[in-house]
Amino acid sequence: MSRYQRMMSITLQCQRFHNAAGCLKSKTGTEHRWLERHLKDPFVKAAKQHNYRCRSAFKLLEIDDKHKVLRPGFSVIDCGAAPGAWSQVAVQRVNALGTDPNVPVGFVLGVDLLHISPLKGAVFLSNADITDPVTLKKIQELLPTEKADVILSDMAPNATGIRELDHQKLINLCFSLLDMSKSILRPSGTILCKFWDGREARLLQNRLLEHFPYVRTIKPQSSRKDSAEVYYLAKLYHDGVKCQKH
Ligand SMILES: C[S@@+](CC[C@H](N)C(=O)[O-])C[C@H]1O[C@@H](n2cnc3c(N)ncnc32)[C@H](O)[C@@H]1O
C-alpha cells in the first residue's frame, strides 16, 4: 500500500468517527499531522460537497478554466486516473455523457496501476501500467477516434521519500508519455502532465519543446504550497523536431 493509499484509508476510518479527535489519538506523529491538515483543507471539504472523488479535481478545474484544455467532443486519456476525480471533471467538460445535446459528445479513458471504481461516461483500464506496451495497445483499441485530443497525467509513483529519486521516477513517467504521444496524440493535441520539481525539469521542458511550440509551467492555487508538484501544459503537438531559430 502506498503512503497516499495508507493516508486515505486512515481518512476513511476517521470519517466513520463522530469525533475526529478520537481517531487522531491512535496515529503516529506524521499520520496525525497529515490527517489534521487533510481534515481542515477547504478543497477536501469542497470535493465532498461537489461529489468529487478527491481534492485534485480542483486542480484540473482551475487549469481548464484558465487554459481551456478540455472541449466538448474531445477524446481524453487520463493517465494515473485513480480514484477518478480528474476523469469526473473530464467527463463533464468534454460532454462524455451527452448531457448537452447542442455540443459534440466526447470520450474519456482513464488508466491506472490501481483499481478505478466505475464512473458513468468514462471507460477505465485498471491495473494497467502506462509504460507497458500492452497498455498502449489496449488504449489504441479503446479509443473511438484514431488518436486522442488530450493526454492528462496526474500520475505519481510510490514516493520513496528520497526527493531526487522520486523526482527522477516521475520525470521518467513523463518521458514515457511523450514517447506514447507519437501513437496516440493527434497533431495539434495537448499534454498536461504533473512532475515534481527538480534537476531534470528543464530537460523535460526541452524535450516537450521539441514537439510542442507552446509549453507553460503551472502551479495551481489548489496545489499545496509545500508540495513540489508542478504541471507542464504543452499545446499544439507535432511529431518531429522543428528546426531551432538561430
Ligand atoms: C495522485 S494520484 C491521481 C489522482 C487522480 N488524478 C484523481 O484526480 O483522482 C496518482 C496515480 O498515479 C498512478 N500511477 C503511478 N504510476 C503509474 C503508471 N506507471 N501507470 C499508471 N498509473 C500510475 C497511481 O497508481 C495513482 O493512482
The ligand as an SDF file (V2000), in Angstrom:
LIG
                    3D

 27 29  0  0  0  0  0  0  0  0999 V2000
   -2.2770   11.4980   -7.3650 C   0  0  0  0  0  0  0  0  0  0  0  0
   -2.9870   10.0180   -7.9660 S   0  0  0  0  0  0  0  0  0  0  0  0
   -4.0290   10.6170   -9.2740 C   0  0  0  0  0  0  0  0  0  0  0  0
   -5.2980   11.2640   -8.8090 C   0  0  0  0  0  0  0  0  0  0  0  0
   -6.2720   11.4560   -9.9590 C   0  0  0  0  0  0  0  0  0  0  0  0
   -5.8110   12.4650  -10.8880 N   0  0  0  0  0  0  0  0  0  0  0  0
   -7.6440   11.8650   -9.4750 C   0  0  0  0  0  0  0  0  0  0  0  0
   -7.9820   13.0370   -9.6660 O   0  0  0  0  0  0  0  0  0  0  0  0
   -8.3770   11.0330   -8.9270 O   0  0  0  0  0  0  0  0  0  0  0  0
   -1.6460    9.3180   -8.8910 C   0  0  0  0  0  0  0  0  0  0  0  0
   -1.9510    7.9920   -9.5480 C   0  0  0  0  0  0  0  0  0  0  0  0
   -0.9170    7.6740  -10.4740 O   0  0  0  0  0  0  0  0  0  0  0  0
   -0.9300    6.2620  -10.6030 C   0  0  0  0  0  0  0  0  0  0  0  0
    0.2620    5.7740  -11.3170 N   0  0  0  0  0  0  0  0  0  0  0  0
    1.5520    5.8650  -10.9220 C   0  0  0  0  0  0  0  0  0  0  0  0
    2.3580    5.2670  -11.8070 N   0  0  0  0  0  0  0  0  0  0  0  0
    1.5650    4.7980  -12.8040 C   0  0  0  0  0  0  0  0  0  0  0  0
    1.8200    4.0560  -14.0010 C   0  0  0  0  0  0  0  0  0  0  0  0
    3.0620    3.6930  -14.3630 N   0  0  0  0  0  0  0  0  0  0  0  0
    0.7700    3.7170  -14.7940 N   0  0  0  0  0  0  0  0  0  0  0  0
   -0.4870    4.0780  -14.4350 C   0  0  0  0  0  0  0  0  0  0  0  0
   -0.7880    4.7610  -13.3110 N   0  0  0  0  0  0  0  0  0  0  0  0
    0.2280    5.1230  -12.5000 C   0  0  0  0  0  0  0  0  0  0  0  0
   -1.0090    5.8140   -9.1580 C   0  0  0  0  0  0  0  0  0  0  0  0
   -1.4310    4.4780   -9.0540 O   0  0  0  0  0  0  0  0  0  0  0  0
   -2.0080    6.8190   -8.5750 C   0  0  0  0  0  0  0  0  0  0  0  0
   -3.3020    6.2930   -8.5270 O   0  0  0  0  0  0  0  0  0  0  0  0
  1  2  1  0
  2  3  1  0
  2 10  1  0
  3  4  1  0
  4  5  1  0
  5  6  1  0
  5  7  1  0
  7  8  2  0
  7  9  1  0
 10 11  1  0
 11 12  1  0
 11 26  1  0
 12 13  1  0
 13 14  1  0
 13 24  1  0
 14 15  1  0
 14 23  1  0
 15 16  2  0
 16 17  1  0
 17 18  1  0
 17 23  2  0
 18 19  1  0
 18 20  2  0
 20 21  1  0
 21 22  2  0
 22 23  1  0
 24 25  1  0
 24 26  1  0
 26 27  1  0
M  CHG  2   2   1   9  -1
M  END
$$$$
